[in-house]
């Protein structure tokens, strides 16, 4: 039979809490301590802030009282009046923008590095300075040999461009319909087009045919706008005239090349000026 003393001792022994290890219990105690320390620090900070505010307010009140006492003092009022009079009599001159000292620019790292270098190295001339280089020998061309037989030979007709002078009977209705009366109607074609002697443009429209017998190649070809504006003639009537000769054969061509041969300057676009002065074409305006 157990005695009552042993039973009381067994009751006093603390039994461990089920489900919690001693490490978890120690961690919980540490967290509680940290929270308590943080709360204490916050309270101390609040107390310090309140003390600083009260101190600053006391200092402010003291300064206000001192300023009021100084203003009421008659000696201070006289000094204040004198300073105002001095500033009114001798106003301070404001500095101009140009007189203001410009802020010095900070030197970059590259400038600092370049300043540290030895200037004598930069002053040194490059290698082989003022040394004469060996000049290559002048190549003397030998006299060119010319094949006289090849120059005398006549080119095959298939290789040279043929310019056929159409007669009045050979001109068809398609040729007459293909005449361009405005520059907008012209179609440019470098390969298949024919060039106008006046404007030097290669187009597909029908040009004039010189029947004087003196024109070589495409000299007698003039397009519709050039013949009308520069000489006052129509391409349709000219093509149907068997005795018509071009302005070059008649010695009245006013294109830039022909005028340059005569020692005159180019006229440029004179159609508007000629019509303004009452002339139908440029030739009449130049011959007036």
C-alpha positions in Angstrom: 0.0 0.0 0.0 1.4 3.4 -1.1 1.8 6.1 1.5 0.1 9.5 1.1 3.5 11.2 0.8 4.4 9.3 -2.4 1.1 10.2 -4.0 1.6 13.9 -3.4 5.1 13.7 -4.8 3.8 12.0 -8.0 1.2 14.7 -8.4 3.7 17.5 -8.1 5.9 16.0 -10.8 5.1 18.0 -14.0 4.2 15.8 -16.9 5.6 16.9 -20.4 3.0 18.4 -22.8 2.0 16.0 -25.4 2.8 17.0 -29.1 5.4 19.8 -28.4 9.1 19.2 -28.3 11.5 21.3 -26.0 13.0 23.1 -29.1 9.5 24.4 -30.1 8.9 25.6 -26.6 12.2 27.5 -26.6 11.4 29.1 -29.9 8.1 30.3 -28.6 9.7 31.9 -25.6 12.2 33.7 -27.8 9.5 35.1 -30.0 7.6 36.4 -26.9 10.8 38.1 -25.7 11.4 39.7 -29.1 7.9 41.1 -29.2 8.3 42.5 -25.7 11.7 44.1 -26.6 10.1 45.7 -29.8 7.2 47.1 -27.8 9.7 48.6 -25.3 11.8 50.2 -28.1 8.6 51.7 -29.7 7.6 53.2 -26.4 11.0 54.7 -25.8 11.0 56.2 -29.3 7.6 57.8 -28.7 8.8 59.3 -25.4 11.9 60.8 -27.1 9.8 62.4 -29.9 7.5 63.9 -27.4 10.4 65.3 -25.4 12.0 66.8 -28.6 8.7 68.4 -29.6 8.2 69.9 -26.2 11.7 71.2 -26.2 11.4 72.8 -29.7 8.1 74.4 -28.8 9.6 75.9 -25.7 12.5 77.3 -27.7 10.1 78.7 -30.3 8.1 80.5 -27.6 11.3 81.9 -26.1 12.5 83.3 -29.5 9.1 84.9 -30.1 9.2 86.7 -26.7 12.8 87.9 -27.4 11.9 89.3 -30.8 8.9 91.1 -29.4 11.1 92.7 -26.7 13.7 93.7 -29.3 11.0 95.4 -31.5 9.7 97.4 -28.6 13.2 98.6 -27.8 13.7 102.1 -29.3 17.3 101.6 -30.2 16.4 98.7 -32.5 13.8 100.7 -34.3 16.4 103.5 -35.1 18.9 101.0 -36.4 16.2 99.4 -38.6 15.2 102.8 -40.1 18.9 103.6 -40.8 19.5 100.4 -42.7 16.4 100.9 -44.8 17.6 104.4 -45.7 21.1 103.1 -46.7 19.6 100.4 -49.0 17.3 103.0 -50.6 20.2 105.4 -51.3 22.7 102.9 -52.4 20.9 100.0 -54.2 23.0 96.9 -54.9 23.8 96.3 -58.5 22.7 92.9 -59.8 25.3 90.9 -61.6 24.7 90.3 -65.3 24.5 86.9 -66.8 27.7 87.4 -68.6 29.5 88.5 -65.5 28.4 85.5 -63.5 31.0 82.9 -63.1 30.3 79.9 -65.3 30.4 76.7 -63.4 33.5 74.7 -64.1 33.0 71.5 -65.9 34.1 68.4 -64.3 36.9 66.7 -66.0 36.1 63.2 -67.1 38.3 60.3 -66.4 39.7 60.2 -69.9 40.8 63.9 -69.6 42.6 63.1 -66.3 44.3 60.2 -67.8 45.4 62.2 -70.9 46.8 64.9 -68.6 48.9 62.5 -66.7 50.6 61.3 -69.9 54.0 62.6 -70.7 53.6 65.4 -73.2 57.0 64.7 -74.7 55.6 61.5 -76.2 52.9 63.3 -78.1 55.5 65.9 -79.3 57.7 63.2 -80.8 57.4 62.9 -84.6 56.2 59.6 -86.0 58.5 56.9 -87.2 60.2 57.6 -90.6 59.2 61.2 -90.5 60.5 63.3 -93.4 62.1 60.2 -94.9 61.9 60.3 -98.7 60.1 57.3 -100.1 61.4 55.6 -103.2 59.3 56.8 -106.1 58.2 54.3 -108.6 59.7 54.6 -112.1 57.5 56.5 -114.5 56.0 54.1 -117.0 56.7 55.4 -120.5 54.0 54.4 -122.9 55.0 52.9 -126.1 53.6 54.3 -129.3 50.2 52.8 -130.1 49.9 50.6 -133.1 47.0 51.4 -135.4 45.5 48.9 -137.8 44.9 50.9 -140.9 43.0 48.1 -142.7 40.5 48.0 -139.9 39.9 51.7 -140.1 39.4 51.7 -143.8 36.9 48.8 -143.7 33.3 49.7 -144.0 31.0 48.5 -141.2 28.4 45.9 -142.0 25.0 47.4 -142.3 23.6 45.1 -139.7 25.8 46.6 -137.0 25.0 50.3 -137.7 21.8 52.1 -137.1 19.8 52.7 -140.3 17.8 55.9 -140.6 15.3 55.6 -143.4 13.7 58.7 -144.9 10.1 58.0 -145.4 8.3 59.5 -148.4 4.8 61.0 -148.2 3.3 57.8 -149.6 4.9 55.6 -146.9 3.4 57.6 -144.1 0.3 55.7 -142.7 -2.6 56.8 -140.6 -1.0 55.1 -137.6 2.0 57.4 -137.9 -0.3 60.5 -138.0 -2.3 59.2 -135.0 0.9 58.6 -133.0 1.9 62.3 -133.2 2.2 64.0 -129.7 0.9 67.5 -129.4 1.6 67.9 -125.7 4.5 66.8 -123.5 2.1 64.7 -121.5 1.3 62.6 -124.5 4.9 61.5 -125.0 6.0 58.1 -123.8 9.7 57.7 -122.9 11.6 54.6 -124.1 15.4 54.4 -124.2 15.6 51.3 -126.3 12.8 51.6 -128.9 12.2 55.3 -129.0 13.5 58.0 -131.4 15.2 61.1 -130.1 14.1 64.7 -130.8 16.8 67.1 -131.9 15.4 70.0 -129.9 14.6 68.4 -126.5 16.9 65.3 -126.7 14.2 63.1 -125.3 13.8 59.5 -126.6 10.1 58.8 -127.0 7.8 56.6 -129.0 5.8 59.3 -130.8 6.1 60.1 -134.5 8.8 62.7 -135.4 9.3 64.9 -138.5 11.2 63.6 -141.5 13.6 66.0 -143.3 13.5 65.6 -147.1 16.2 68.1 -148.0 18.8 65.3 -148.6 21.5 67.0 -146.4 20.4 65.7 -143.0 22.4 62.7 -141.6 20.9 60.3 -139.1 18.3 61.7 -136.7 19.1 65.4 -137.1 15.9 66.2 -138.9 13.6 64.6 -136.2 11.5 67.1 -134.2 8.6 66.1 -131.9 5.2 67.7 -132.0 5.5 70.1 -128.9 9.0 71.3 -129.9 8.1 72.0 -133.5 5.0 73.9 -132.5 6.4 75.9 -129.6 9.8 76.7 -131.1 9.0 77.2 -134.8 5.2 77.4 -135.1 4.8 74.4 -137.5 2.6 71.3 -137.3 4.1 67.8 -137.6 1.1 66.4 -139.5 1.3 69.0 -142.3 5.1 68.7 -142.4 5.0 64.9 -142.8 2.7 65.3 -145.8 4.9 67.9 -147.5 7.4 66.3 -149.9 9.7 69.4 -150.0 9.9 70.1 -146.3 13.3 70.7 -144.8 14.2 70.8 -141.1 15.1 74.0 -139.2 18.8 72.9 -139.2 18.9 72.8 -143.0 17.2 76.2 -143.1 19.7 77.7 -140.6 17.1 78.7 -138.0 17.5 76.0 -135.3 17.5 77.6 -131.9 18.4 74.5 -129.8 21.2 74.8 -127.2 23.8 72.9 -129.3 23.2 74.9 -132.5 23.2 78.2 -130.7 26.5 77.2 -128.9 28.1 76.5 -132.3 27.1 80.1 -133.3 28.6 81.5 -130.1 25.3 82.3 -128.5 23.8 81.2 -125.1 20.9 78.8 -124.7 17.5 80.4 -124.7 15.8 78.1 -122.2 12.0 77.9 -122.0 10.9 81.1 -123.9 7.4 79.9 -125.0 5.5 81.7 -122.2 7.5 85.0 -122.7 7.0 84.8 -126.5 3.3 84.4 -126.2 3.1 87.1 -123.6 4.7 89.5 -126.1 2.2 88.5 -128.8 4.3 86.0 -130.7 3.2 82.5 -131.7 6.6 80.7 -131.3 10.1 81.3 -130.0 11.6 81.7 -133.5 9.4 84.8 -134.2 10.3 86.2 -130.8 14.0 85.9 -131.4 13.9 87.3 -134.9 11.8 90.4 -134.0 
